Amino acid sequence: MPAIVGQVSADTSNSVTPSRTSRVNHIQRRIYRLPQVMAATGFGRAWIYTLMGRGEFPKAVKIGQRSVGWDADLVDKWVATRLDGVA
């Protein structure tokens, strides 16, 4: 018998549990600290901060009282554009 508007169908064969949905939609984000950014770019600390100041490199994000980090995805994309010659 088809479901009537306002009633909940008993057929749950196609439903996805919330825990599975959250695992499927969850994208792992990583934070690079300065040594990782330096290794990924080949640049030193001063040049990374110079490029940040010019708006030519992803900005560091405060992750603690006295620490900063970079969104790894943004840094990796920045490196990829340089390797593709889109500087």
Beta strands, then each sheet from edge to edge (+ up, - down):
strand 1: 31-32
strand 2: 61-62
strand 3: 68-71
sheet 1: 1+ 3- 2+
end
